[in-house]
């Protein structure tokens, strides 16, 4: 029964909270990927593109967090 309560509570979350959650996790995943690639990226992977996406996600996250205040 407790599990149902948790699911109902999470379904009532603010859509803005869910967007921030997703952006934070996407950002974390990109940062992890860049760390794993390190100084020697695999052939065919453009790390500059990943870095640009990461930088864009940082901006999106800052704007989303600013909206909540």
Jmol script that loads the backbone (N, CA, C; Angstrom):
load data "model"
ATOM      1  N   UNK A   1       0.819  -1.199   0.000  1.00  0.00           N
ATOM      2  CA  UNK A   1       0.000   0.000   0.000  1.00  0.00           C
ATOM      3  C   UNK A   1       0.865   1.266   0.000  1.00  0.00           C
ATOM      4  N   UNK A   2       1.986   1.194   0.659  1.00  0.00           N
ATOM      5  CA  UNK A   2       2.884   2.341   0.714  1.00  0.00           C
ATOM      6  C   UNK A   2       3.390   2.711  -0.679  1.00  0.00           C
ATOM      7  N   UNK A   3       3.641   1.706  -1.508  1.00  0.00           N
ATOM      8  CA  UNK A   3       4.131   1.931  -2.856  1.00  0.00           C
ATOM      9  C   UNK A   3       3.138   2.750  -3.678  1.00  0.00           C
ATOM     10  N   UNK A   4       1.861   2.501  -3.518  1.00  0.00           N
ATOM     11  CA  UNK A   4       0.841   3.264  -4.233  1.00  0.00           C
ATOM     12  C   UNK A   4       0.860   4.728  -3.832  1.00  0.00           C
ATOM     13  N   UNK A   5       1.084   4.986  -2.569  1.00  0.00           N
ATOM     14  CA  UNK A   5       1.151   6.357  -2.083  1.00  0.00           C
ATOM     15  C   UNK A   5       2.312   7.097  -2.722  1.00  0.00           C
ATOM     16  N   UNK A   6       3.457   6.448  -2.824  1.00  0.00           N
ATOM     17  CA  UNK A   6       4.629   7.063  -3.438  1.00  0.00           C
ATOM     18  C   UNK A   6       4.362   7.369  -4.905  1.00  0.00           C
ATOM     19  N   UNK A   7       3.747   6.442  -5.629  1.00  0.00           N
ATOM     20  CA  UNK A   7       3.454   6.662  -7.040  1.00  0.00           C
ATOM     21  C   UNK A   7       2.476   7.806  -7.247  1.00  0.00           C
ATOM     22  N   UNK A   8       1.471   7.893  -6.413  1.00  0.00           N
ATOM     23  CA  UNK A   8       0.515   9.005  -6.528  1.00  0.00           C
ATOM     24  C   UNK A   8       1.186  10.325  -6.248  1.00  0.00           C
ATOM     25  N   UNK A   9       2.053  10.366  -5.241  1.00  0.00           N
ATOM     26  CA  UNK A   9       2.736  11.610  -4.902  1.00  0.00           C
ATOM     27  C   UNK A   9       3.641  12.048  -6.045  1.00  0.00           C
ATOM     28  N   UNK A  10       4.347  11.109  -6.658  1.00  0.00           N
ATOM     29  CA  UNK A  10       5.236  11.480  -7.746  1.00  0.00           C
ATOM     30  C   UNK A  10       4.464  11.906  -8.993  1.00  0.00           C
ATOM     31  N   UNK A  11       3.268  11.374  -9.194  1.00  0.00           N
ATOM     32  CA  UNK A  11       2.488  11.755 -10.366  1.00  0.00           C
ATOM     33  C   UNK A  11       1.918  13.155 -10.231  1.00  0.00           C
ATOM     34  N   UNK A  12       1.879  13.670  -9.025  1.00  0.00           N
ATOM     35  CA  UNK A  12       1.351  15.025  -8.804  1.00  0.00           C
ATOM     36  C   UNK A  12       2.452  16.078  -8.813  1.00  0.00           C
ATOM     37  N   UNK A  13       3.660  15.681  -9.126  1.00  0.00           N
ATOM     38  CA  UNK A  13       4.747  16.645  -9.153  1.00  0.00           C
ATOM     39  C   UNK A  13       4.493  17.713 -10.204  1.00  0.00           C
ATOM     40  N   UNK A  14       5.053  18.845  -9.909  1.00  0.00           N
ATOM     41  CA  UNK A  14       4.985  19.965 -10.827  1.00  0.00           C
ATOM     42  C   UNK A  14       5.753  19.612 -12.108  1.00  0.00           C
ATOM     43  N   UNK A  15       5.181  19.874 -13.274  1.00  0.00           N
ATOM     44  CA  UNK A  15       5.889  19.572 -14.523  1.00  0.00           C
ATOM     45  C   UNK A  15       7.257  20.248 -14.608  1.00  0.00           C
ATOM     46  N   UNK A  16       7.382  21.437 -14.028  1.00  0.00           N
ATOM     47  CA  UNK A  16       8.674  22.128 -14.032  1.00  0.00           C
ATOM     48  C   UNK A  16       9.707  21.348 -13.220  1.00  0.00           C
ATOM     49  N   UNK A  17       9.273  20.726 -12.115  1.00  0.00           N
ATOM     50  CA  UNK A  17      10.184  19.896 -11.326  1.00  0.00           C
ATOM     51  C   UNK A  17      10.657  18.706 -12.138  1.00  0.00           C
ATOM     52  N   UNK A  18       9.774  18.104 -12.884  1.00  0.00           N
ATOM     53  CA  UNK A  18      10.143  16.950 -13.705  1.00  0.00           C
ATOM     54  C   UNK A  18      11.123  17.351 -14.810  1.00  0.00           C
ATOM     55  N   UNK A  19      10.911  18.521 -15.407  1.00  0.00           N
ATOM     56  CA  UNK A  19      11.836  18.985 -16.446  1.00  0.00           C
ATOM     57  C   UNK A  19      13.221  19.218 -15.856  1.00  0.00           C
ATOM     58  N   UNK A  20      13.283  19.876 -14.691  1.00  0.00           N
ATOM     59  CA  UNK A  20      14.581  20.108 -14.045  1.00  0.00           C
ATOM     60  C   UNK A  20      15.264  18.791 -13.713  1.00  0.00           C
ATOM     61  N   UNK A  21      14.489  17.834 -13.209  1.00  0.00           N
ATOM     62  CA  UNK A  21      15.033  16.518 -12.874  1.00  0.00           C
ATOM     63  C   UNK A  21      15.651  15.874 -14.117  1.00  0.00           C
ATOM     64  N   UNK A  22      14.941  15.922 -15.227  1.00  0.00           N
ATOM     65  CA  UNK A  22      15.438  15.312 -16.463  1.00  0.00           C
ATOM     66  C   UNK A  22      16.672  16.030 -16.993  1.00  0.00           C
ATOM     67  N   UNK A  23      16.676  17.355 -16.930  1.00  0.00           N
ATOM     68  CA  UNK A  23      17.830  18.120 -17.410  1.00  0.00           C
ATOM     69  C   UNK A  23      19.043  17.823 -16.527  1.00  0.00           C
ATOM     70  N   UNK A  24      18.842  17.765 -15.211  1.00  0.00           N
ATOM     71  CA  UNK A  24      19.960  17.449 -14.305  1.00  0.00           C
ATOM     72  C   UNK A  24      20.550  16.083 -14.623  1.00  0.00           C
ATOM     73  N   UNK A  25      19.709  15.112 -14.872  1.00  0.00           N
ATOM     74  CA  UNK A  25      20.212  13.770 -15.166  1.00  0.00           C
ATOM     75  C   UNK A  25      20.868  13.692 -16.546  1.00  0.00           C
ATOM     76  N   UNK A  26      20.347  14.419 -17.502  1.00  0.00           N
ATOM     77  CA  UNK A  26      20.983  14.463 -18.816  1.00  0.00           C
ATOM     78  C   UNK A  26      22.357  15.111 -18.710  1.00  0.00           C
ATOM     79  N   UNK A  27      22.436  16.181 -17.935  1.00  0.00           N
ATOM     80  CA  UNK A  27      23.706  16.866 -17.726  1.00  0.00           C
ATOM     81  C   UNK A  27      24.707  15.940 -17.042  1.00  0.00           C
ATOM     82  N   UNK A  28      24.264  15.249 -16.023  1.00  0.00           N
ATOM     83  CA  UNK A  28      25.146  14.317 -15.312  1.00  0.00           C
ATOM     84  C   UNK A  28      25.638  13.216 -16.251  1.00  0.00           C
ATOM     85  N   UNK A  29      24.759  12.715 -17.102  1.00  0.00           N
ATOM     86  CA  UNK A  29      25.144  11.660 -18.041  1.00  0.00           C
ATOM     87  C   UNK A  29      26.190  12.154 -19.038  1.00  0.00           C
ATOM     88  N   UNK A  30      26.011  13.373 -19.538  1.00  0.00           N
ATOM     89  CA  UNK A  30      26.991  13.934 -20.467  1.00  0.00           C
ATOM     90  C   UNK A  30      28.336  14.139 -19.790  1.00  0.00           C
ATOM     91  N   UNK A  31      28.302  14.650 -18.556  1.00  0.00           N
ATOM     92  CA  UNK A  31      29.555  14.851 -17.830  1.00  0.00           C
ATOM     93  C   UNK A  31      30.257  13.515 -17.587  1.00  0.00           C
ATOM     94  N   UNK A  32      29.496  12.485 -17.255  1.00  0.00           N
ATOM     95  CA  UNK A  32      30.074  11.157 -17.063  1.00  0.00           C
ATOM     96  C   UNK A  32      30.694  10.641 -18.360  1.00  0.00           C
ATOM     97  N   UNK A  33      29.996  10.828 -19.463  1.00  0.00           N
ATOM     98  CA  UNK A  33      30.507  10.371 -20.756  1.00  0.00           C
ATOM     99  C   UNK A  33      31.805  11.084 -21.106  1.00  0.00           C
ATOM    100  N   UNK A  34      31.854  12.390 -20.871  1.00  0.00           N
ATOM    101  CA  UNK A  34      33.069  13.139 -21.173  1.00  0.00           C
ATOM    102  C   UNK A  34      34.233  12.690 -20.293  1.00  0.00           C
ATOM    103  N   UNK A  35      33.959  12.388 -19.030  1.00  0.00           N
ATOM    104  CA  UNK A  35      35.019  11.890 -18.151  1.00  0.00           C
ATOM    105  C   UNK A  35      35.520  10.530 -18.626  1.00  0.00           C
ATOM    106  N   UNK A  36      34.599   9.666 -19.034  1.00  0.00           N
ATOM    107  CA  UNK A  36      34.999   8.339 -19.503  1.00  0.00           C
ATOM    108  C   UNK A  36      35.822   8.411 -20.784  1.00  0.00           C
ATOM    109  N   UNK A  37      35.467   9.346 -21.648  1.00  0.00           N
ATOM    110  CA  UNK A  37      36.222   9.494 -22.884  1.00  0.00           C
ATOM    111  C   UNK A  37      37.619  10.038 -22.606  1.00  0.00           C
ATOM    112  N   UNK A  38      37.727  10.886 -21.589  1.00  0.00           N
ATOM    113  CA  UNK A  38      39.022  11.422 -21.195  1.00  0.00           C
ATOM    114  C   UNK A  38      39.744  12.125 -22.321  1.00  0.00           C
ATOM    115  N   UNK A  39      41.051  12.028 -22.274  1.00  0.00           N
ATOM    116  CA  UNK A  39      41.887  12.723 -23.245  1.00  0.00           C
ATOM    117  C   UNK A  39      41.946  11.986 -24.577  1.00  0.00           C
ATOM    118  N   UNK A  40      41.565  10.719 -24.598  1.00  0.00           N
ATOM    119  CA  UNK A  40      41.636   9.942 -25.829  1.00  0.00           C
ATOM    120  C   UNK A  40      40.254   9.419 -26.213  1.00  0.00           C
ATOM    121  N   UNK A  41      39.457  10.249 -26.872  1.00  0.00           N
ATOM    122  CA  UNK A  41      38.112   9.801 -27.261  1.00  0.00           C
ATOM    123  C   UNK A  41      38.160   8.686 -28.294  1.00  0.00           C
ATOM    124  N   UNK A  42      37.119   7.923 -28.320  1.00  0.00           N
ATOM    125  CA  UNK A  42      37.008   6.849 -29.302  1.00  0.00           C
ATOM    126  C   UNK A  42      36.896   7.439 -30.704  1.00  0.00           C
ATOM    127  N   UNK A  43      37.322   6.678 -31.672  1.00  0.00           N
ATOM    128  CA  UNK A  43      37.285   7.139 -33.055  1.00  0.00           C
ATOM    129  C   UNK A  43      35.848   7.446 -33.475  1.00  0.00           C
ATOM    130  N   UNK A  44      35.666   8.587 -34.086  1.00  0.00           N
ATOM    131  CA  UNK A  44      34.353   8.964 -34.589  1.00  0.00           C
ATOM    132  C   UNK A  44      33.483   9.719 -33.597  1.00  0.00           C
ATOM    133  N   UNK A  45      33.960   9.933 -32.381  1.00  0.00           N
ATOM    134  CA  UNK A  45      33.174  10.672 -31.391  1.00  0.00           C
ATOM    135  C   UNK A  45      33.714  12.088 -31.317  1.00  0.00           C
ATOM    136  N   UNK A  46      32.848  13.039 -31.581  1.00  0.00           N
ATOM    137  CA  UNK A  46      33.218  14.452 -31.545  1.00  0.00           C
ATOM    138  C   UNK A  46      32.927  14.990 -30.149  1.00  0.00           C
ATOM    139  N   UNK A  47      33.950  15.068 -29.318  1.00  0.00           N
ATOM    140  CA  UNK A  47      33.732  15.517 -27.936  1.00  0.00           C
ATOM    141  C   UNK A  47      33.350  16.988 -27.870  1.00  0.00           C
ATOM    142  N   UNK A  48      33.729  17.772 -28.873  1.00  0.00           N
ATOM    143  CA  UNK A  48      33.344  19.184 -28.831  1.00  0.00           C
ATOM    144  C   UNK A  48      31.829  19.332 -28.935  1.00  0.00           C
ATOM    145  N   UNK A  49      31.199  18.448 -29.690  1.00  0.00           N
ATOM    146  CA  UNK A  49      29.733  18.481 -29.777  1.00  0.00           C
ATOM    147  C   UNK A  49      29.115  18.130 -28.427  1.00  0.00           C
ATOM    148  N   UNK A  50      29.666  17.120 -27.751  1.00  0.00           N
ATOM    149  CA  UNK A  50      29.171  16.765 -26.418  1.00  0.00           C
ATOM    150  C   UNK A  50      29.367  17.906 -25.437  1.00  0.00           C
ATOM    151  N   UNK A  51      30.504  18.584 -25.544  1.00  0.00           N
ATOM    152  CA  UNK A  51      30.774  19.715 -24.645  1.00  0.00           C
ATOM    153  C   UNK A  51      29.798  20.859 -24.890  1.00  0.00           C
ATOM    154  N   UNK A  52      29.468  21.106 -26.159  1.00  0.00           N
ATOM    155  CA  UNK A  52      28.498  22.169 -26.467  1.00  0.00           C
ATOM    156  C   UNK A  52      27.121  21.827 -25.908  1.00  0.00           C
ATOM    157  N   UNK A  53      26.715  20.591 -26.054  1.00  0.00           N
ATOM    158  CA  UNK A  53      25.415  20.165 -25.512  1.00  0.00           C
ATOM    159  C   UNK A  53      25.432  20.303 -23.998  1.00  0.00           C
ATOM    160  N   UNK A  54      26.530  19.890 -23.364  1.00  0.00           N
ATOM    161  CA  UNK A  54      26.653  20.029 -21.913  1.00  0.00           C
ATOM    162  C   UNK A  54      26.510  21.490 -21.499  1.00  0.00           C
ATOM    163  N   UNK A  55      27.216  22.385 -22.188  1.00  0.00           N
ATOM    164  CA  UNK A  55      27.149  23.811 -21.872  1.00  0.00           C
ATOM    165  C   UNK A  55      25.733  24.350 -22.046  1.00  0.00           C
ATOM    166  N   UNK A  56      25.045  23.899 -23.081  1.00  0.00           N
ATOM    167  CA  UNK A  56      23.659  24.318 -23.300  1.00  0.00           C
ATOM    168  C   UNK A  56      22.749  23.817 -22.178  1.00  0.00           C
ATOM    169  N   UNK A  57      22.966  22.579 -21.737  1.00  0.00           N
ATOM    170  CA  UNK A  57      22.148  22.039 -20.648  1.00  0.00           C
ATOM    171  C   UNK A  57      22.381  22.798 -19.342  1.00  0.00           C
ATOM    172  N   UNK A  58      23.598  23.245 -19.121  1.00  0.00           N
ATOM    173  CA  UNK A  58      23.878  24.053 -17.928  1.00  0.00           C
ATOM    174  C   UNK A  58      23.038  25.325 -17.954  1.00  0.00           C
ATOM    175  N   UNK A  59      22.964  25.949 -19.113  1.00  0.00           N
ATOM    176  CA  UNK A  59      22.174  27.179 -19.240  1.00  0.00           C
ATOM    177  C   UNK A  59      20.685  26.889 -19.051  1.00  0.00           C
ATOM    178  N   UNK A  60      20.206  25.825 -19.672  1.00  0.00           N
ATOM    179  CA  UNK A  60      18.791  25.451 -19.535  1.00  0.00           C
ATOM    180  C   UNK A  60      18.453  25.186 -18.070  1.00  0.00           C
ATOM    181  N   UNK A  61      19.335  24.488 -17.375  1.00  0.00           N
ATOM    182  CA  UNK A  61      19.100  24.186 -15.966  1.00  0.00           C
ATOM    183  C   UNK A  61      19.083  25.459 -15.121  1.00  0.00           C
ATOM    184  N   UNK A  62      20.009  26.360 -15.373  1.00  0.00           N
ATOM    185  CA  UNK A  62      20.017  27.635 -14.623  1.00  0.00           C
ATOM    186  C   UNK A  62      18.718  28.417 -14.839  1.00  0.00           C
ATOM    187  N   UNK A  63      18.266  28.467 -16.077  1.00  0.00           N
ATOM    188  CA  UNK A  63      17.016  29.178 -16.362  1.00  0.00           C
ATOM    189  C   UNK A  63      15.830  28.501 -15.691  1.00  0.00           C
ATOM    190  N   UNK A  64      15.800  27.176 -15.725  1.00  0.00           N
ATOM    191  CA  UNK A  64      14.695  26.443 -15.111  1.00  0.00           C
ATOM    192  C   UNK A  64      14.684  26.650 -13.596  1.00  0.00           C
ATOM    193  N   UNK A  65      15.863  26.654 -12.988  1.00  0.00           N
ATOM    194  CA  UNK A  65      15.928  26.873 -11.547  1.00  0.00           C
ATOM    195  C   UNK A  65      15.567  28.308 -11.181  1.00  0.00           C
ATOM    196  N   UNK A  66      15.916  29.252 -12.051  1.00  0.00           N
ATOM    197  CA  UNK A  66      15.578  30.653 -11.797  1.00  0.00           C
ATOM    198  C   UNK A  66      14.058  30.870 -11.859  1.00  0.00           C
ATOM    199  N   UNK A  67      13.379  30.133 -12.732  1.00  0.00           N
ATOM    200  CA  UNK A  67      11.926  30.258 -12.855  1.00  0.00           C
ATOM    201  C   UNK A  67      11.214  29.829 -11.588  1.00  0.00           C
ATOM    202  N   UNK A  68      11.825  28.916 -10.850  1.00  0.00           N
ATOM    203  CA  UNK A  68      11.188  28.379  -9.642  1.00  0.00           C
ATOM    204  C   UNK A  68      11.249  29.350  -8.473  1.00  0.00           C
ATOM    205  N   UNK A  69      12.122  30.267  -8.558  1.00  0.00           N
ATOM    206  CA  UNK A  69      12.292  31.212  -7.424  1.00  0.00           C
ATOM    207  C   UNK A  69      11.317  32.322  -7.456  1.00  0.00           C
TER     208      UNK A  69
END
end "model"
wireframe off; spacefill off
backbone 0.3
color backbone group
